[in-house]
Amino acid sequence: MARKKLTPIQMGFIALLWVFFVVFIIVYSSEITGPTIVSIIISGIIVFIPIYKSFRKQ
C-alpha cells in the first residue's frame, strides 16, 4: 500500500513541531544527559528522513 506524499505545509509543520518539542526539552530539563541527546538525535532521524524522502520525490 503506497503512502501519500507529504505536502510542503505538512513537512514544515512537522519540522516546526519537532523543533518546538526539542527546545521545550532543553529549556525545561534540569540537566542535559547523554540519553537525552541520543533521544533528540534519534527522534530527529525518525522525523526528518521521511520528510527528506518526500521532499526529494517532489
PQR file of N, CA, C, O and H, with PARSE charges and radii, in Angstrom:
ATOM      1  N   MET A   1       0.847  -1.174   0.000 -0.4000 1.5000
ATOM      2  CA  MET A   1       0.000   0.000   0.000 -0.0000 2.0000
ATOM      3  C   MET A   1       0.897   1.243   0.000  0.5500 1.7000
ATOM      4  O   MET A   1       1.757   1.398   0.868 -0.5500 1.4000
ATOM      5  N   ALA A   2       0.693   2.100  -0.955 -0.4000 1.5000
ATOM      6  CA  ALA A   2       1.515   3.294  -1.085 -0.0000 2.0000
ATOM      7  C   ALA A   2       1.057   4.374  -0.100  0.5500 1.7000
ATOM      8  O   ALA A   2      -0.130   4.525   0.191 -0.5500 1.4000
ATOM      9  H   ALA A   2      -0.005   1.974  -1.660  0.4000 1.0000
ATOM     10  N   ARG A   3       2.028   5.099   0.386 -0.4000 1.5000
ATOM     11  CA  ARG A   3       1.749   6.176   1.319 -0.0000 2.0000
ATOM     12  C   ARG A   3       1.619   7.475   0.532  0.5500 1.7000
ATOM     13  O   ARG A   3       2.317   7.679  -0.461 -0.5500 1.4000
ATOM     14  H   ARG A   3       2.991   4.976   0.150  0.4000 1.0000
ATOM     15  N   LYS A   4       0.714   8.360   0.984 -0.4000 1.5000
ATOM     16  CA  LYS A   4       0.552   9.646   0.315 -0.0000 2.0000
ATOM     17  C   LYS A   4       1.786  10.504   0.544  0.5500 1.7000
ATOM     18  O   LYS A   4       2.420  10.427   1.596 -0.5500 1.4000
ATOM     19  H   LYS A   4       0.147   8.194   1.790  0.4000 1.0000
ATOM     20  N   LYS A   5       2.121  11.321  -0.445 -0.4000 1.5000
ATOM     21  CA  LYS A   5       3.242  12.241  -0.300 -0.0000 2.0000
ATOM     22  C   LYS A   5       2.865  13.360   0.664  0.5500 1.7000
ATOM     23  O   LYS A   5       1.704  13.762   0.747 -0.5500 1.4000
ATOM     24  H   LYS A   5       1.605  11.384  -1.300  0.4000 1.0000
ATOM     25  N   LEU A   6       3.846  13.847   1.377 -0.4000 1.5000
ATOM     26  CA  LEU A   6       3.618  14.977   2.277 -0.0000 2.0000
ATOM     27  C   LEU A   6       3.638  16.270   1.474  0.5500 1.7000
ATOM     28  O   LEU A   6       4.448  16.429   0.560 -0.5500 1.4000
ATOM     29  H   LEU A   6       4.789  13.521   1.309  0.4000 1.0000
ATOM     30  N   THR A   7       2.751  17.182   1.815 -0.4000 1.5000
ATOM     31  CA  THR A   7       2.772  18.498   1.183 -0.0000 2.0000
ATOM     32  C   THR A   7       3.823  19.349   1.879  0.5500 1.7000
ATOM     33  O   THR A   7       4.211  19.040   3.006 -0.5500 1.4000
ATOM     34  H   THR A   7       2.094  17.052   2.557  0.4000 1.0000
ATOM     35  N   PRO A   8       4.292  20.416   1.236 -0.5600 1.5000
ATOM     36  CA  PRO A   8       5.277  21.287   1.886  0.2800 2.0000
ATOM     37  C   PRO A   8       4.777  21.871   3.206  0.5500 1.7000
ATOM     38  O   PRO A   8       5.561  22.062   4.135 -0.5500 1.4000
ATOM     39  N   ILE A   9       3.492  22.151   3.291 -0.4000 1.5000
ATOM     40  CA  ILE A   9       2.938  22.688   4.542 -0.0000 2.0000
ATOM     41  C   ILE A   9       3.023  21.628   5.640  0.5500 1.7000
ATOM     42  O   ILE A   9       3.374  21.944   6.777 -0.5500 1.4000
ATOM     43  H   ILE A   9       2.855  21.996   2.535  0.4000 1.0000
ATOM     44  N   GLN A  10       2.707  20.383   5.311 -0.4000 1.5000
ATOM     45  CA  GLN A  10       2.803  19.305   6.289 -0.0000 2.0000
ATOM     46  C   GLN A  10       4.247  19.096   6.736  0.5500 1.7000
ATOM     47  O   GLN A  10       4.513  18.904   7.923 -0.5500 1.4000
ATOM     48  H   GLN A  10       2.422  20.127   4.387  0.4000 1.0000
ATOM     49  N   MET A  11       5.179  19.134   5.783 -0.4000 1.5000
ATOM     50  CA  MET A  11       6.592  18.970   6.125 -0.0000 2.0000
ATOM     51  C   MET A  11       7.053  20.074   7.065  0.5500 1.7000
ATOM     52  O   MET A  11       7.747  19.809   8.047 -0.5500 1.4000
ATOM     53  H   MET A  11       4.963  19.289   4.819  0.4000 1.0000
ATOM     54  N   GLY A  12       6.672  21.307   6.768 -0.4000 1.5000
ATOM     55  CA  GLY A  12       7.059  22.428   7.612 -0.0000 2.0000
ATOM     56  C   GLY A  12       6.449  22.340   8.997  0.5500 1.7000
ATOM     57  O   GLY A  12       7.121  22.630   9.987 -0.5500 1.4000
ATOM     58  H   GLY A  12       6.109  21.523   5.970  0.4000 1.0000
ATOM     59  N   PHE A  13       5.188  21.943   9.083 -0.4000 1.5000
ATOM     60  CA  PHE A  13       4.520  21.825  10.370 -0.0000 2.0000
ATOM     61  C   PHE A  13       5.163  20.737  11.226  0.5500 1.7000
ATOM     62  O   PHE A  13       5.382  20.941  12.420 -0.5500 1.4000
ATOM     63  H   PHE A  13       4.643  21.707   8.279  0.4000 1.0000
ATOM     64  N   ILE A  14       5.464  19.599  10.638 -0.4000 1.5000
ATOM     65  CA  ILE A  14       6.105  18.509  11.371 -0.0000 2.0000
ATOM     66  C   ILE A  14       7.484  18.933  11.871  0.5500 1.7000
ATOM     67  O   ILE A  14       7.844  18.652  13.015 -0.5500 1.4000
ATOM     68  H   ILE A  14       5.286  19.433   9.668  0.4000 1.0000
ATOM     69  N   ALA A  15       8.257  19.608  11.018 -0.4000 1.5000
ATOM     70  CA  ALA A  15       9.588  20.062  11.414 -0.0000 2.0000
ATOM     71  C   ALA A  15       9.503  21.101  12.532  0.5500 1.7000
ATOM     72  O   ALA A  15      10.275  21.036  13.489 -0.5500 1.4000
ATOM     73  H   ALA A  15       7.964  19.836  10.089  0.4000 1.0000
ATOM     74  N   LEU A  16       8.582  22.051  12.428 -0.4000 1.5000
ATOM     75  CA  LEU A  16       8.437  23.065  13.482 -0.0000 2.0000
ATOM     76  C   LEU A  16       7.972  22.447  14.799  0.5500 1.7000
ATOM     77  O   LEU A  16       8.418  22.857  15.871 -0.5500 1.4000
ATOM     78  H   LEU A  16       7.955  22.104  11.651  0.4000 1.0000
ATOM     79  N   LEU A  17       7.091  21.478  14.721 -0.4000 1.5000
ATOM     80  CA  LEU A  17       6.633  20.803  15.925 -0.0000 2.0000
ATOM     81  C   LEU A  17       7.779  20.060  16.597  0.5500 1.7000
ATOM     82  O   LEU A  17       7.894  20.089  17.822 -0.5500 1.4000
ATOM     83  H   LEU A  17       6.729  21.145  13.850  0.4000 1.0000
ATOM     84  N   TRP A  18       8.627  19.396  15.822 -0.4000 1.5000
ATOM     85  CA  TRP A  18       9.792  18.705  16.374 -0.0000 2.0000
ATOM     86  C   TRP A  18      10.737  19.701  17.035  0.5500 1.7000
ATOM     87  O   TRP A  18      11.226  19.458  18.138 -0.5500 1.4000
ATOM     88  H   TRP A  18       8.533  19.372  14.826  0.4000 1.0000
ATOM     89  N   VAL A  19      10.996  20.824  16.362 -0.4000 1.5000
ATOM     90  CA  VAL A  19      11.877  21.854  16.938 -0.0000 2.0000
ATOM     91  C   VAL A  19      11.286  22.392  18.239  0.5500 1.7000
ATOM     92  O   VAL A  19      12.015  22.592  19.210 -0.5500 1.4000
ATOM     93  H   VAL A  19      10.599  21.022  15.466  0.4000 1.0000
ATOM     94  N   PHE A  20       9.973  22.629  18.268 -0.4000 1.5000
ATOM     95  CA  PHE A  20       9.324  23.115  19.475 -0.0000 2.0000
ATOM     96  C   PHE A  20       9.533  22.144  20.635  0.5500 1.7000
ATOM     97  O   PHE A  20       9.873  22.562  21.742 -0.5500 1.4000
ATOM     98  H   PHE A  20       9.381  22.466  17.479  0.4000 1.0000
ATOM     99  N   PHE A  21       9.330  20.851  20.387 -0.4000 1.5000
ATOM    100  CA  PHE A  21       9.494  19.872  21.454 -0.0000 2.0000
ATOM    101  C   PHE A  21      10.945  19.757  21.908  0.5500 1.7000
ATOM    102  O   PHE A  21      11.201  19.595  23.101 -0.5500 1.4000
ATOM    103  H   PHE A  21       9.053  20.511  19.488  0.4000 1.0000
ATOM    104  N   VAL A  22      11.890  19.837  20.993 -0.4000 1.5000
ATOM    105  CA  VAL A  22      13.307  19.784  21.375 -0.0000 2.0000
ATOM    106  C   VAL A  22      13.669  20.998  22.231  0.5500 1.7000
ATOM    107  O   VAL A  22      14.340  20.854  23.253 -0.5500 1.4000
ATOM    108  H   VAL A  22      11.683  19.969  20.023  0.4000 1.0000
ATOM    109  N   VAL A  23      13.232  22.189  21.824 -0.4000 1.5000
ATOM    110  CA  VAL A  23      13.503  23.388  22.619 -0.0000 2.0000
ATOM    111  C   VAL A  23      12.846  23.265  23.987  0.5500 1.7000
ATOM    112  O   VAL A  23      13.443  23.640  24.995 -0.5500 1.4000
ATOM    113  H   VAL A  23      12.687  22.306  20.993  0.4000 1.0000
ATOM    114  N   PHE A  24      11.622  22.744  24.033 -0.4000 1.5000
ATOM    115  CA  PHE A  24      10.923  22.550  25.301 -0.0000 2.0000
ATOM    116  C   PHE A  24      11.714  21.617  26.218  0.5500 1.7000
ATOM    117  O   PHE A  24      11.856  21.891  27.409 -0.5500 1.4000
ATOM    118  H   PHE A  24      11.137  22.439  23.214  0.4000 1.0000
ATOM    119  N   ILE A  25      12.225  20.528  25.671 -0.4000 1.5000
ATOM    120  CA  ILE A  25      13.005  19.578  26.467 -0.0000 2.0000
ATOM    121  C   ILE A  25      14.286  20.230  26.965  0.5500 1.7000
ATOM    122  O   ILE A  25      14.652  20.058  28.128 -0.5500 1.4000
ATOM    123  H   ILE A  25      12.110  20.305  24.703  0.4000 1.0000
ATOM    124  N   ILE A  26      14.968  20.969  26.111 -0.4000 1.5000
ATOM    125  CA  ILE A  26      16.235  21.597  26.505 -0.0000 2.0000
ATOM    126  C   ILE A  26      16.009  22.681  27.551  0.5500 1.7000
ATOM    127  O   ILE A  26      16.774  22.769  28.512 -0.5500 1.4000
ATOM    128  H   ILE A  26      14.671  21.108  25.166  0.4000 1.0000
ATOM    129  N   VAL A  27      14.989  23.499  27.391 -0.4000 1.5000
ATOM    130  CA  VAL A  27      14.753  24.608  28.310 -0.0000 2.0000
ATOM    131  C   VAL A  27      14.277  24.115  29.672  0.5500 1.7000
ATOM    132  O   VAL A  27      14.749  24.602  30.699 -0.5500 1.4000
ATOM    133  H   VAL A  27      14.368  23.428  26.611  0.4000 1.0000
ATOM    134  N   TYR A  28      13.353  23.161  29.697 -0.4000 1.5000
ATOM    135  CA  TYR A  28      12.743  22.749  30.954 -0.0000 2.0000
ATOM    136  C   TYR A  28      13.367  21.506  31.576  0.5500 1.7000
ATOM    137  O   TYR A  28      12.889  21.027  32.605 -0.5500 1.4000
ATOM    138  H   TYR A  28      12.970  22.765  28.862  0.4000 1.0000
ATOM    139  N   SER A  29      14.410  20.984  30.979 -0.4000 1.5000
ATOM    140  CA  SER A  29      15.098  19.841  31.565 -0.0000 2.0000
ATOM    141  C   SER A  29      16.077  20.348  32.619  0.5500 1.7000
ATOM    142  O   SER A  29      16.741  21.365  32.424 -0.5500 1.4000
ATOM    143  H   SER A  29      14.798  21.373  30.143  0.4000 1.0000
ATOM    144  N   SER A  30      16.159  19.634  33.727 -0.4000 1.5000
ATOM    145  CA  SER A  30      17.052  20.067  34.795 -0.0000 2.0000
ATOM    146  C   SER A  30      18.515  19.944  34.372  0.5500 1.7000
ATOM    147  O   SER A  30      19.338  20.788  34.724 -0.5500 1.4000
ATOM    148  H   SER A  30      15.619  18.807  33.886  0.4000 1.0000
ATOM    149  N   GLU A  31      18.832  18.907  33.626 -0.4000 1.5000
ATOM    150  CA  GLU A  31      20.178  18.776  33.075 -0.0000 2.0000
ATOM    151  C   GLU A  31      20.124  17.975  31.788  0.5500 1.7000
ATOM    152  O   GLU A  31      19.255  17.122  31.605 -0.5500 1.4000
ATOM    153  H   GLU A  31      18.163  18.222  33.340  0.4000 1.0000
ATOM    154  N   ILE A  32      21.044  18.254  30.920 -0.4000 1.5000
ATOM    155  CA  ILE A  32      21.111  17.554  29.639 -0.0000 2.0000
ATOM    156  C   ILE A  32      22.089  16.396  29.805  0.5500 1.7000
ATOM    157  O   ILE A  32      23.273  16.609  30.066 -0.5500 1.4000
ATOM    158  H   ILE A  32      21.750  18.947  31.069  0.4000 1.0000
ATOM    159  N   THR A  33      21.596  15.184  29.654 -0.4000 1.5000
ATOM    160  CA  THR A  33      22.436  13.999  29.809 -0.0000 2.0000
ATOM    161  C   THR A  33      22.641  13.328  28.456  0.5500 1.7000
ATOM    162  O   THR A  33      22.051  13.728  27.453 -0.5500 1.4000
ATOM    163  H   THR A  33      20.634  15.011  29.442  0.4000 1.0000
ATOM    164  N   GLY A  34      23.469  12.322  28.446 -0.4000 1.5000
ATOM    165  CA  GLY A  34      23.733  11.566  27.224 -0.0000 2.0000
ATOM    166  C   GLY A  34      22.482  10.944  26.627  0.5500 1.7000
ATOM    167  O   GLY A  34      22.254  11.062  25.424 -0.5500 1.4000
ATOM    168  H   GLY A  34      23.949  11.997  29.261  0.4000 1.0000
ATOM    169  N   PRO A  35      21.654  10.273  27.455 -0.5600 1.5000
ATOM    170  CA  PRO A  35      20.430   9.690  26.889  0.2800 2.0000
ATOM    171  C   PRO A  35      19.478  10.731  26.298  0.5500 1.7000
ATOM    172  O   PRO A  35      18.766  10.445  25.335 -0.5500 1.4000
ATOM    173  N   THR A  36      19.466  11.930  26.868 -0.4000 1.5000
ATOM    174  CA  THR A  36      18.621  12.992  26.312 -0.0000 2.0000
ATOM    175  C   THR A  36      19.113  13.381  24.931  0.5500 1.7000
ATOM    176  O   THR A  36      18.316  13.541  24.007 -0.5500 1.4000
ATOM    177  H   THR A  36      20.045  12.162  27.649  0.4000 1.0000
ATOM    178  N   ILE A  37      20.402  13.533  24.787 -0.4000 1.5000
ATOM    179  CA  ILE A  37      20.983  13.910  23.493 -0.0000 2.0000
ATOM    180  C   ILE A  37      20.745  12.814  22.459  0.5500 1.7000
ATOM    181  O   ILE A  37      20.393  13.096  21.314 -0.5500 1.4000
ATOM    182  H   ILE A  37      21.050  13.404  25.538  0.4000 1.0000
ATOM    183  N   VAL A  38      20.939  11.565  22.870 -0.4000 1.5000
ATOM    184  CA  VAL A  38      20.709  10.442  21.949 -0.0000 2.0000
ATOM    185  C   VAL A  38      19.237  10.389  21.532  0.5500 1.7000
ATOM    186  O   VAL A  38      18.933  10.141  20.365 -0.5500 1.4000
ATOM    187  H   VAL A  38      21.225  11.336  23.800  0.4000 1.0000
ATOM    188  N   SER A  39      18.335  10.619  22.469 -0.4000 1.5000
ATOM    189  CA  SER A  39      16.903  10.618  22.148 -0.0000 2.0000
ATOM    190  C   SER A  39      16.551  11.721  21.155  0.5500 1.7000
ATOM    191  O   SER A  39      15.755  11.505  20.242 -0.5500 1.4000
ATOM    192  H   SER A  39      18.582  10.821  23.417  0.4000 1.0000
ATOM    193  N   ILE A  40      17.137  12.892  21.327 -0.4000 1.5000
ATOM    194  CA  ILE A  40      16.895  14.001  20.404 -0.0000 2.0000
ATOM    195  C   ILE A  40      17.408  13.661  19.009  0.5500 1.7000
ATOM    196  O   ILE A  40      16.739  13.935  18.013 -0.5500 1.4000
ATOM    197  H   ILE A  40      17.784  13.068  22.069  0.4000 1.0000
ATOM    198  N   ILE A  41      18.588  13.067  18.942 -0.4000 1.5000
ATOM    199  CA  ILE A  41      19.168  12.702  17.641 -0.0000 2.0000
ATOM    200  C   ILE A  41      18.329  11.629  16.955  0.5500 1.7000
ATOM    201  O   ILE A  41      18.043  11.729  15.762 -0.5500 1.4000
ATOM    202  H   ILE A  41      19.132  12.845  19.751  0.4000 1.0000
ATOM    203  N   ILE A  42      17.937  10.605  17.704 -0.4000 1.5000
ATOM    204  CA  ILE A  42      17.127   9.533  17.117 -0.0000 2.0000
ATOM    205  C   ILE A  42      15.768  10.053  16.665  0.5500 1.7000
ATOM    206  O   ILE A  42      15.279   9.679  15.599 -0.5500 1.4000
ATOM    207  H   ILE A  42      18.169  10.523  18.674  0.4000 1.0000
ATOM    208  N   SER A  43      15.157  10.919  17.479 -0.4000 1.5000
ATOM    209  CA  SER A  43      13.859  11.465  17.070 -0.0000 2.0000
ATOM    210  C   SER A  43      14.009  12.339  15.828  0.5500 1.7000
ATOM    211  O   SER A  43      13.126  12.353  14.971 -0.5500 1.4000
ATOM    212  H   SER A  43      15.554  11.223  18.345  0.4000 1.0000
ATOM    213  N   GLY A  44      15.121  13.067  15.725 -0.4000 1.5000
ATOM    214  CA  GLY A  44      15.373  13.857  14.526 -0.0000 2.0000
ATOM    215  C   GLY A  44      15.496  12.989  13.290  0.5500 1.7000
ATOM    216  O   GLY A  44      14.999  13.342  12.220 -0.5500 1.4000
ATOM    217  H   GLY A  44      15.838  13.055  16.422  0.4000 1.0000
ATOM    218  N   ILE A  45      16.158  11.857  13.437 -0.4000 1.5000
ATOM    219  CA  ILE A  45      16.282  10.924  12.317 -0.0000 2.0000
ATOM    220  C   ILE A  45      14.913  10.384  11.926  0.5500 1.7000
ATOM    221  O   ILE A  45      14.583  10.306  10.742 -0.5500 1.4000
ATOM    222  H   ILE A  45      16.561  11.570  14.306  0.4000 1.0000
ATOM    223  N   ILE A  46      14.116  10.011  12.927 -0.4000 1.5000
ATOM    224  CA  ILE A  46      12.782   9.466  12.662 -0.0000 2.0000
ATOM    225  C   ILE A  46      11.886  10.499  11.988  0.5500 1.7000
ATOM    226  O   ILE A  46      11.057  10.147  11.148 -0.5500 1.4000
ATOM    227  H   ILE A  46      14.384  10.075  13.888  0.4000 1.0000
ATOM    228  N   VAL A  47      12.046  11.769  12.352 -0.4000 1.5000
ATOM    229  CA  VAL A  47      11.202  12.819  11.797 -0.0000 2.0000
ATOM    230  C   VAL A  47      11.684  13.268  10.415  0.5500 1.7000
ATOM    231  O   VAL A  47      10.881  13.409   9.493 -0.5500 1.4000
ATOM    232  H   VAL A  47      12.719  12.055  13.034  0.4000 1.0000
ATOM    233  N   PHE A  48      12.989  13.493  10.271 -0.4000 1.5000
ATOM    234  CA  PHE A  48      13.476  14.167   9.070 -0.0000 2.0000
ATOM    235  C   PHE A  48      13.787  13.246   7.896  0.5500 1.7000
ATOM    236  O   PHE A  48      13.835  13.726   6.764 -0.5500 1.4000
ATOM    237  H   PHE A  48      13.642  13.379  11.020  0.4000 1.0000
ATOM    238  N   ILE A  49      13.998  11.969   8.102 -0.4000 1.5000
ATOM    239  CA  ILE A  49      14.226  11.076   6.955 -0.0000 2.0000
ATOM    240  C   ILE A  49      12.970  10.961   6.085  0.5500 1.7000
ATOM    241  O   ILE A  49      13.078  11.091   4.865 -0.5500 1.4000
ATOM    242  H   ILE A  49      13.960  11.579   9.022  0.4000 1.0000
ATOM    243  N   PRO A  50      11.780  10.722   6.659 -0.5600 1.5000
ATOM    244  CA  PRO A  50      10.583  10.708   5.784  0.2800 2.0000
ATOM    245  C   PRO A  50      10.306  12.058   5.114  0.5500 1.7000
ATOM    246  O   PRO A  50       9.842  12.109   3.976 -0.5500 1.4000
ATOM    247  N   ILE A  51      10.595  13.151   5.830 -0.4000 1.5000
ATOM    248  CA  ILE A  51      10.410  14.472   5.227 -0.0000 2.0000
ATOM    249  C   ILE A  51      11.364  14.640   4.052  0.5500 1.7000
ATOM    250  O   ILE A  51      10.970  15.138   2.997 -0.5500 1.4000
ATOM    251  H   ILE A  51      10.972  13.110   6.755  0.4000 1.0000
ATOM    252  N   TYR A  52      12.613  14.228   4.226 -0.4000 1.5000
ATOM    253  CA  TYR A  52      13.597  14.334   3.152 -0.0000 2.0000
ATOM    254  C   TYR A  52      13.201  13.480   1.946  0.5500 1.7000
ATOM    255  O   TYR A  52      13.290  13.925   0.801 -0.5500 1.4000
ATOM    256  H   TYR A  52      12.933  13.824   5.083  0.4000 1.0000
ATOM    257  N   LYS A  53      12.764  12.252   2.217 -0.4000 1.5000
ATOM    258  CA  LYS A  53      12.359  11.376   1.119 -0.0000 2.0000
ATOM    259  C   LYS A  53      11.156  11.938   0.365  0.5500 1.7000
ATOM    260  O   LYS A  53      11.093  11.865  -0.862 -0.5500 1.4000
ATOM    261  H   LYS A  53      12.692  11.891   3.147  0.4000 1.0000
ATOM    262  N   SER A  54      10.205  12.498   1.107 -0.4000 1.5000
ATOM    263  CA  SER A  54       9.023  13.079   0.467 -0.0000 2.0000
ATOM    264  C   SER A  54       9.395  14.328  -0.322  0.5500 1.7000
ATOM    265  O   SER A  54       8.868  14.559  -1.411 -0.5500 1.4000
ATOM    266  H   SER A  54      10.256  12.557   2.104  0.4000 1.0000
ATOM    267  N   PHE A  55      10.304  15.135   0.226 -0.4000 1.5000
ATOM    268  CA  PHE A  55      10.740  16.351  -0.452 -0.0000 2.0000
ATOM    269  C   PHE A  55      11.512  16.007  -1.724  0.5500 1.7000
ATOM    270  O   PHE A  55      11.368  16.684  -2.741 -0.5500 1.4000
ATOM    271  H   PHE A  55      10.732  14.948   1.110  0.4000 1.0000
ATOM    272  N   ARG A  56      12.320  14.971  -1.669 -0.4000 1.5000
ATOM    273  CA  ARG A  56      13.122  14.582  -2.819 -0.0000 2.0000
ATOM    274  C   ARG A  56      12.270  14.056  -3.965  0.5500 1.7000
ATOM    275  O   ARG A  56      12.638  14.222  -5.128 -0.5500 1.4000
ATOM    276  H   ARG A  56      12.437  14.421  -0.842  0.4000 1.0000
ATOM    277  N   LYS A  57      11.135  13.422  -3.659 -0.4000 1.5000
ATOM    278  CA  LYS A  57      10.255  12.880  -4.696 -0.0000 2.0000
ATOM    279  C   LYS A  57       9.466  13.958  -5.418  0.5500 1.7000
ATOM    280  O   LYS A  57       8.976  13.727  -6.523 -0.5500 1.4000
ATOM    281  H   LYS A  57      10.836  13.288  -2.715  0.4000 1.0000
ATOM    282  N   GLN A  58       9.334  15.142  -4.810 -0.4000 1.5000
ATOM    283  CA  GLN A  58       8.522  16.190  -5.437 -0.0000 2.0000
ATOM    284  C   GLN A  58       9.260  16.914  -6.510  0.5500 1.7000
ATOM    285  O   GLN A  58       8.711  17.824  -7.131 -0.5500 1.4000
ATOM    286  H   GLN A  58       9.733  15.330  -3.912  0.4000 1.0000
TER
END
